[in-house]
């Protein structure tokens, strides 16, 4: 297992925690937790195999959160001294005292066992241990391979790498250290044929791996970029799509995004309760529907977890010190669970009255909020293959790669485009079409899912940049999905839609 970063572990973490927890105890706080976090991110971007952006930034901060007189108090800073830590505890308690008269009911937290330990995410080579010149050279190599392909006029590339180090301690005795790294490479081929800009992007996902991801572990990037020019040329020459109800076979590289927007966000309990409304809305999946809402067809089974290897949201303990778990969200198409933090678990008595580990803050300077874990659609038990599902599809479209999306404030009405829409005739892929998007309501779409692929079609996808809250916070999250077969989904011709809009 890779070692914890000595730059972080060399900080006076125990002394800071003792000072803050001790002062909070003296002031009468019923709960106190301390987080020290170091977040580092580097971004490299290229245009036509030339580096245009290179940045490397880090954030190091400490926070103290208390429950005092039945109310939350929170304070954060950047000074890593024992006096400063004790001062944050005092400030958090004062904030709680001021807020207490305005708090309608005392804060209760679900019980959680005491945890002590260290954890490092699964990776072989920390990308920050690789010289910037070597990282850039690999991006240049792959970009040049794209630019050399017929029909490619330009290329773009980017690589984001991140490392999070977190220390957590609370009054109950929990004391943990953890570290995770992640990577998100992307490469795009661009055509300007006929005066029209067309693009084709790689579909390999971001991952909780190290630099080995760029050298063949998990994805063969040389093979991934080798086919972009041919796919792009086919797309440029493709006919426009015929709009109307269409049967779809959706690849996990696109299905994950529909899952993220319509299911993962829709089953965050704070949205379902109306607590989270200002940033991207609430949810149609309100708590009175728990156990009865037919979210999708009987082949739909969705779980939340923080344990999947290489998952972007995989950790050992969340930002409230809750141990990582796996739990059901949708079973046989029915809504059976929500994502919880400790306060909501106590208030609602869900998950046996215990948080299922869904609290996260993107910096010690920010207060933890309920955030999604890895949320995944289960494959079929039998190994149903791509060829099997193409034959079952018959005629329709095979949808690959995420692109743009739109969804309403209740996570109900949506539309998505994709990198490519392949025509399928008689169970065979016969070419691409252009200008396509699919549109549905959440329950209609998932209710139309006739079949899912087997384990061999399942892929762990995801994103670095899931936003939520005000002030906004950003989290990385993975979504596993197999192939999904859907019947009678409304397909739009986006070019025709744009033309109609222009006439109004």
C-alpha positions in Angstrom: 0.0 0.0 0.0 1.4 3.5 -0.8 2.5 5.5 2.2 0.8 8.6 3.6 2.4 11.8 2.4 5.1 12.7 4.9 4.5 16.4 4.3 1.1 16.0 5.8 1.8 13.5 8.5 4.7 15.8 9.6 2.2 18.4 10.8 1.4 18.6 14.5 -2.0 16.9 13.9 -2.4 15.3 17.4 -1.5 18.4 19.2 -4.0 20.5 17.2 -6.8 18.0 17.8 -6.0 17.9 21.6 -6.1 21.7 21.9 -9.4 22.1 20.0 -11.2 19.1 21.5 -10.0 20.0 25.0 -11.2 23.6 24.7 -14.6 22.5 23.3 -15.0 20.1 26.2 -14.2 22.9 28.7 -16.9 25.1 27.1 -19.5 22.3 27.4 -19.9 21.2 23.8 -21.7 18.0 23.5 -20.0 17.2 20.2 -16.8 18.4 18.6 -14.8 17.3 15.6 -11.6 18.6 14.1 -10.5 18.3 10.5 -7.1 19.2 9.1 -7.0 18.8 5.3 -4.5 19.3 2.5 -6.0 19.4 -1.0 -3.7 19.6 -4.0 -4.7 19.8 -7.7 -2.7 20.2 -10.9 -4.1 20.9 -14.3 -2.3 20.6 -17.6 -4.0 21.6 -20.9 -2.8 21.3 -24.5 -3.9 22.6 -27.9 -2.5 20.9 -31.0 0.1 19.1 -28.8 1.4 22.4 -27.3 1.0 23.1 -23.6 -1.3 26.0 -23.0 -2.0 25.7 -19.3 0.0 24.3 -16.4 -1.0 24.9 -12.8 -0.4 23.3 -9.4 -2.2 24.6 -6.4 -2.9 23.4 -2.8 -5.1 24.3 0.1 -4.2 23.5 3.8 -6.6 24.4 6.5 -8.1 23.4 9.8 -11.7 23.5 11.1 -13.6 22.8 14.3 -17.3 21.9 14.3 -19.3 21.7 17.5 -22.8 21.0 18.8 -23.2 23.3 21.7 -26.4 24.2 23.4 -28.2 22.1 20.8 -26.9 24.1 17.9 -24.2 23.8 15.3 -21.1 26.0 15.4 -18.3 26.0 12.9 -15.0 27.9 12.5 -12.0 27.4 10.2 -8.6 28.9 9.7 -5.1 28.3 8.2 -2.9 28.8 11.3 -1.8 25.4 12.4 -0.9 26.2 16.0 -2.4 24.8 19.2 -3.5 28.3 20.3 -5.2 28.9 17.0 -6.9 25.5 17.2 -8.2 26.2 20.7 -9.4 29.6 19.4 -11.4 28.0 16.6 -13.1 25.8 19.2 -14.0 29.0 21.2 -15.3 30.7 18.0 -17.4 27.7 17.0 -19.0 27.6 20.5 -19.7 31.3 20.4 -21.4 30.9 17.0 -23.5 28.1 18.3 -24.6 30.3 21.3 -25.7 33.1 19.0 -27.6 30.7 16.7 -29.2 28.7 19.5 -32.3 31.0 19.9 -33.0 30.7 16.2 -32.7 26.8 16.1 -36.2 25.3 16.0 -35.1 21.9 17.4 -31.9 20.7 19.1 -29.3 19.0 16.8 -29.2 15.3 17.3 -26.5 13.1 15.7 -26.9 9.4 14.9 -24.5 7.2 16.9 -21.4 6.0 15.2 -18.7 3.6 16.6 -15.3 4.9 17.4 -12.8 4.4 14.6 -9.0 4.7 14.7 -6.8 4.0 11.8 -5.1 5.0 8.5 -6.2 4.4 4.9 -4.6 5.2 1.5 -6.6 4.8 -1.7 -5.6 2.1 -4.1 -2.9 3.3 -6.5 0.6 2.4 -7.6 2.4 5.7 -8.4 1.3 9.0 -6.9 1.0 11.3 -10.0 2.5 14.1 -8.0 5.7 12.0 -7.7 6.0 12.1 -11.5 7.8 15.1 -12.9 5.7 17.7 -14.6 7.8 17.3 -17.8 7.1 13.6 -17.9 3.4 14.1 -17.4 3.3 16.8 -20.2 5.4 14.6 -22.5 2.8 11.8 -22.3 0.0 14.2 -23.2 2.1 15.6 -26.1 2.7 12.0 -27.4 -1.0 11.1 -27.3 -2.0 14.5 -28.8 0.4 14.1 -31.7 -1.0 10.6 -32.4 -4.5 12.2 -32.7 -3.3 15.1 -34.9 -1.6 12.6 -37.3 -5.0 10.9 -38.1 -6.8 11.7 -41.3 -9.7 14.2 -41.0 -8.4 15.7 -37.7 -7.6 19.4 -38.0 -6.9 20.1 -34.4 -6.6 18.4 -31.1 -7.1 19.3 -27.4 -6.0 17.5 -24.3 -6.2 18.0 -20.5 -5.1 16.2 -17.4 -6.3 16.9 -13.9 -4.7 15.2 -11.0 -5.7 15.6 -7.3 -4.6 14.4 -3.9 -6.5 14.8 -0.7 -5.0 14.2 2.8 -7.4 14.3 5.7 -7.0 14.1 9.5 -10.1 13.7 11.6 -10.7 13.5 15.4 -13.7 13.9 17.6 -14.6 13.9 21.3 -15.9 10.4 21.1 -12.4 9.1 20.4 -12.3 8.7 16.6 -8.9 9.4 15.2 -8.2 8.8 11.5 -5.8 9.6 8.7 -6.5 9.0 5.1 -5.2 9.9 1.6 -6.6 9.4 -1.9 -5.4 10.4 -5.4 -7.3 10.7 -8.6 -6.8 11.4 -12.3 -8.9 12.7 -15.2 -7.3 12.6 -18.7 -9.3 13.7 -21.7 -8.4 13.9 -25.4 -10.4 15.5 -28.2 -10.1 15.3 -32.0 -11.5 18.3 -33.9 -12.7 18.7 -37.5 -13.4 22.0 -39.3 -14.6 20.3 -42.5 -17.2 22.3 -44.4 -16.8 25.2 -42.1 -18.5 23.3 -39.2 -16.7 22.4 -36.0 -17.2 18.7 -35.1 -15.5 16.9 -32.1 -14.9 13.4 -30.9 -13.6 12.8 -27.4 -12.2 9.9 -25.5 -14.6 8.0 -23.3 -12.2 6.5 -20.7 -13.4 7.8 -17.3 -11.7 9.6 -14.5 -10.4 7.3 -11.8 -9.1 6.9 -8.3 -5.8 5.6 -9.6 -2.3 6.9 -9.9 0.1 7.6 -12.8 -0.1 4.0 -13.8 -3.5 4.9 -15.4 -1.6 6.8 -18.1 0.8 3.9 -18.8 -1.8 1.1 -19.5 -3.3 0.1 -16.2 -7.1 0.3 -16.4 -7.1 1.9 -19.9 -4.9 1.5 -23.0 -4.7 5.2 -23.9 -2.7 4.6 -27.1 -5.6 2.4 -28.3 -8.2 4.9 -26.9 -6.9 7.8 -29.0 -6.0 5.7 -32.1 -9.7 5.4 -33.2 -10.7 9.0 -32.7 -10.0 10.2 -36.2 -12.1 7.4 -37.8 -15.0 8.0 -35.4 -14.8 11.7 -36.1 -14.8 11.3 -39.9 -17.8 9.0 -39.7 -19.6 11.5 -37.5 -18.8 14.4 -39.9 -20.3 12.5 -42.9 -23.2 11.0 -40.9 -26.9 11.8 -41.8 -29.0 13.8 -39.4 -31.1 11.7 -36.9 -34.8 11.0 -37.5 -36.7 12.4 -34.5 -39.3 10.4 -32.6 -39.7 7.5 -30.2 -36.7 5.2 -30.5 -35.3 2.2 -28.8 -31.9 2.9 -27.2 -28.9 0.8 -26.1 -26.9 3.1 -23.8 -23.3 2.5 -23.1 -22.0 3.1 -19.4 -19.9 6.0 -20.7 -23.2 7.8 -21.2 -25.6 6.0 -18.9 -23.5 7.1 -15.8 -24.4 10.8 -16.4 -28.2 10.0 -16.7 -27.8 8.0 -13.5 -25.9 10.9 -11.8 -28.4 13.6 -12.6 -31.7 11.8 -12.3 -31.0 9.2 -9.6 -27.9 10.1 -7.5 -28.9 13.7 -7.1 -32.6 12.8 -6.9 -32.0 10.5 -3.8 -30.0 13.0 -1.7 -32.2 13.3 1.3 -31.6 17.0 1.8 -33.1 17.6 -1.7 -36.0 15.3 -0.9 -36.7 17.2 2.3 -36.4 20.6 0.6 -33.3 21.6 2.6 -31.2 21.9 -0.6 -33.2 24.0 -3.0 -31.1 27.0 -4.2 -28.4 25.1 -6.1 -29.9 22.8 -8.7 -33.2 22.4 -6.9 -34.9 19.8 -4.8 -36.2 16.3 -5.8 -39.5 14.8 -7.0 -38.5 11.6 -4.9 -39.9 13.0 -1.7 -39.7 11.0 1.5 -43.4 10.1 1.6 -42.7 8.0 -1.5 -40.0 5.9 0.2 -40.8 2.2 -0.3 -43.5 2.9 -2.8 -42.1 5.0 -5.7 -41.6 3.0 -8.8 -38.5 4.7 -9.9 -37.8 2.3 -12.8 -38.4 -1.2 -14.1 -37.8 -4.3 -12.1 -34.3 -4.7 -13.6 -33.2 -1.5 -12.0 -31.1 -2.0 -8.8 -29.0 0.9 -7.6 -26.6 1.1 -4.6 -24.6 3.7 -2.9 -21.1 3.0 -1.6 -17.8 4.4 -0.5 -15.9 1.1 -0.9 -15.6 0.4 -4.6 -11.9 0.1 -5.5 -10.7 3.1 -7.6 -14.0 5.0 -7.0 -13.7 8.7 -7.0 -15.9 8.9 -3.8 -14.2 5.9 -2.2 -12.8 6.6 1.3 -12.6 4.8 4.6 -14.4 7.4 6.7 -16.5 10.3 5.6 -16.1 13.9 6.7 -18.1 13.1 9.9 -16.0 10.1 10.8 -18.6 7.6 9.6 -17.2 4.3 8.3 -17.6 3.6 4.6 -20.6 1.4 3.7 -22.7 0.0 0.9 -26.5 0.5 0.9 -29.5 0.0 -1.3 -31.1 3.0 -3.0 -33.4 1.4 -5.5 -34.3 -2.3 -5.4 -36.3 -4.0 -8.2 -37.2 -0.6 -9.5 -38.6 0.7 -6.1 -37.1 3.6 -4.1 -35.9 2.0 -0.8 -33.2 4.3 0.5 -31.6 7.8 0.6 -28.1 9.2 1.1 -27.7 10.3 4.8 -25.5 12.2 7.1 -25.5 11.8 10.9 -28.1 14.5 11.6 -30.6 13.4 9.0 -30.2 9.7 10.0 -31.0 10.7 13.6 -34.0 12.9 12.6 -35.6 10.4 10.3 -34.5 7.1 11.8 -33.5 5.7 8.3 -30.8 3.1 7.8 -31.4 1.8 11.3 -30.8 5.2 12.7 -27.2 5.3 11.4 -25.6 7.5 8.8 -24.6 5.7 5.7 -21.4 7.8 5.3 -22.7 10.5 2.9 -21.1 13.6 4.4 -18.3 15.5 2.6 -16.5 18.9 2.6 -14.2 19.8 -0.2 -11.9 21.6 2.2 -11.4 21.9 5.9 -12.5 25.5 5.4 -16.0 24.3 4.5 -18.6 22.7 6.6 -19.5 19.1 5.7 -22.8 18.6 3.9 -24.7 15.6 2.6 -22.9 14.5 -0.6 -23.4 11.5 -2.8 -21.1 8.5 -2.6 -20.4 6.3 -5.5 -23.9 5.5 -6.9 -24.1 2.6 -9.2 -26.5 0.6 -11.3 -26.1 -3.1 -10.9 -25.5 -5.4 -13.9 -27.5 -8.5 -14.6 -26.5 -11.7 -12.7 -25.8 -13.5 -16.0 -23.2 -12.2 -18.3 -25.4 -10.5 -21.0 -23.0 -9.2 -23.6 -23.1 -6.2 -26.0 -23.9 -8.6 -28.9 -26.7 -10.1 -26.9 -28.3 -6.7 -26.3 -27.7 -5.5 -29.8 -29.7 -8.5 -31.0 -32.4 -7.8 -28.4 -32.5 -4.2 -29.5 -33.1 -5.0 -33.1 -33.4 -1.5 -34.6 -32.5 1.6 -32.8 -29.6 3.7 -31.6 -26.5 2.7 -29.6 -25.5 5.7 -27.5 -21.8 6.1 -26.4 -20.0 8.8 -24.4 -21.3 11.7 -22.4 -21.6 15.2 -23.8 -24.2 17.9 -22.7 -27.1 17.6 -20.4 -30.1 19.4 -19.0 -32.4 18.6 -16.1 -35.1 20.5 -14.2 -35.1 21.6 -10.6 -36.9 18.5 -9.3 -34.6 16.0 -11.1 -37.5 14.9 -13.3 -37.5 16.2 -16.9 -34.3 15.9 -18.7 -32.4 15.6 -22.0 -28.9 14.4 -22.9 -26.7 14.4 -25.9 -23.7 12.0 -26.4 -20.4 11.7 -28.2 -21.9 9.4 -30.7 -25.2 7.9 -31.7 -24.7 4.7 -33.8 -27.6 3.4 -35.9 -28.5 -0.3 -35.3 -30.4 -2.3 -37.9 -31.3 -5.9 -37.3 -29.0 -6.1 -34.3 -25.9 -4.7 -36.2 -24.2 -1.3 -35.9 -24.4 0.3 -39.3 -23.1 3.8 -38.9 -23.5 7.1 -37.0 -26.2 9.8 -37.0 -25.7 13.4 -36.1 -27.8 16.0 -34.2 -29.3 13.6 -31.7 -30.5 14.0 -28.1 -32.8 11.9 -26.0 -35.5 13.3 -23.7 -37.7 11.8 -21.0 -38.9 12.1 -17.5 -36.9 10.2 -14.9 -39.6 7.6 -14.1 -40.6 7.1 -17.7 -36.9 6.6 -18.8 -35.9 4.2 -16.1 -39.3 2.5 -16.4 -38.6 1.8 -20.0 -35.4 -0.1 -19.2 -36.0 -3.6 -20.5 -32.6 -5.2 -19.8 -29.1 -4.5 -18.5 -25.8 -5.9 -19.5 -23.9 -8.4 -17.5 -20.7 -7.9 -15.4 -18.5 -7.8 -18.5 -20.3 -4.7 -19.7 -20.1 -2.9 -16.3 -17.8 0.1 -16.1 -16.9 2.6 -13.3 -17.4 6.0 -14.8 -17.8 9.4 -13.1 -16.8 13.1 -12.8 -14.4 15.3 -10.9 -16.8 18.3 -10.7 -20.1 17.6 -9.0 -21.3 20.9 -7.6 -23.7 21.5 -4.7 -24.4 24.0 -1.9 -24.1 27.7 -1.3 -21.2 28.6 -0.9 -20.6 26.0 -3.6 -18.6 22.9 -3.0 -17.2 20.4 -5.5 -16.9 16.7 -5.1 -15.6 13.8 -7.2 -17.9 10.9 -7.6 -18.0 7.6 -9.5 -20.9 5.8 -11.0 -20.8 2.2 -12.1 -23.2 1.1 -14.9 -23.6 -1.7 -17.4 -25.2 -1.4 -20.8 -28.9 -0.5 -20.6 -31.6 -1.3 -23.1 -34.5 1.2 -23.2 -37.7 1.1 -25.3 -39.5 4.0 -26.9 -37.4 6.9 -25.7 -38.1 10.3 -27.4 -35.2 11.3 -29.6 -34.9 14.9 -30.7 -33.2 16.3 -33.8 -31.2 19.1 -32.2 -30.6 20.9 -35.5 -34.3 21.0 -36.3 -35.0 22.1 -32.7 -32.6 24.9 -33.0 -34.2 26.0 -36.3 -37.6 26.0 -34.7 -36.3 28.1 -31.9 -34.9 30.6 -34.3 -38.3 31.0 -36.0 -40.1 31.8 -32.7 
